[in-house]
Amino acid sequence: MGISVFLPILIGLIYFGVLAGIFYLIYKWVTKFLTLKQEHNDLLREIIRKMGDK
């Protein structure tokens, strides 16, 4: 009964761990992209405002 019982469970845990890692990296990338896009919009808004003041 040794390792043959625990091997499918171990493979399943590794599989779900890899999937969770991939989803986490996608989440981090999307969050970073949206943050940078917001900062870009804020900078453009500030540039336009300063050009309008002149």
Residue pairs with C-beta under 8 A, 6 or more apart in sequence:
none
